[in-house]
Amino acid sequence: MKDHPGFLIESAPYRPATPRDNTWIERTKNSRKGKYDYGGGQDVPEGTFKGSPASIAQILKSKSKDYKQAMSRLSSYINMSGDNLSSSDKNRLEKAKQALKRAYGKE
């Protein structure tokens, strides 16, 4: 059986597991420190989604490279908040979506 070309004669030497503190996921977790990046390279300032619909749209437009990224950030926030959003907050954020469309001339 050892003469068969598909048979593995010698296995790779055993290597004990090394600490994985330098992996990509660990670096990512440590860099965020509890923050959520709403897409893109620039973080959205804290408290952005607590303002008026017009101010939310203005900040997202200034921090995003295009309409798609800005809308993605807003949608990510809404989806991430889920059931924790009150109906008034959800309505305000939906109005912010409309304001964002107007800001980019999509409406």
N, C-alpha and C positions, 0 to 999 in steps of 0.2 A: 504494500500500500504506500510505502514511503517513496517509491519510484514514480508514482503518479504525479504529473506536472502540476495539478491543481491542489495537491496536498501540501499543507504548510508544515514544513519539517521542523523549523524552530520558531518559537513564538518570540515576540518582542520581550526584552527584559522587563521585569517588574519595576515600576517606579512608584514610590509612595506618593500619595497626594500631597501637593504643596499648598500652603495657604493661598487663598484666592482673593486677597484683599486688593489686588490691583486689576481686577477684571473690569470690563466695560460697565457692567451693571452696577458694581460697587462705586465706580467713579461717578456714574450718573446719579445714583442715589445721594452720594455725598455732596455733589455739586448743587443739587436742588434744595436740600435742607428743608423739605416739606413744602416747597413751592411747586406749583404746577405751571409748566410752560405751555401757553396756549398756542403753540405752533410758531415756527420761525425761530430766528436766532435771538430776537429781542424779547425780553420779558415785558409783559403788560404791567404797568405800575399797579401797586396794591390799591384797592379801592376803586378801580376803574369801573367795575360793574355795579357800583352802588350809586352812581350819579344819574343824571337825567339821560334820556335816550339820545339827545343831541350831543351831549358831552361824551357818552360812550362811543358814538359813531365817530366823533372827531378824534378821539384818542386812538381808536383802532385804525383809523385811516392813516394817522401819522406814524404808527408803529408797524404797519404792515406794508408789504411790497406791492400788493394788489388786492382787488376786491375778493378774490377767492380766499386768500389767506385771512383777511379781516373777518369775513363771514365764518370761516372755519374756526377762528378763535372764539367768536361769540357763540357759535353752535356748540363748541366743545365745553364752554363754561355752562351753558344751559343743560347739556346732557350730563355733565359731571355732577351738577347740583341735584339733578333728579327730583325726587319727592321732597327734598329739603327746601325747595323754592316755594314761597307763598304765591298765591294767585296774583297778587298785585305786583310782585317782583317779576313773575313770568310775563305778565302783560307789559310791564315796562321794558323788559328785554326783547319782547316781540316788536314793540314800537322802535327799539333801537335797531332792529334788523331793517325795518322800513326806512329809518333815518340813514342807515348805512347804504342802502340801495340808492337813496336820493343823492347822498354824498358822492357816490361813484357814477351817477347819471344812469343808473340801471332801471329806473322806474319812469 
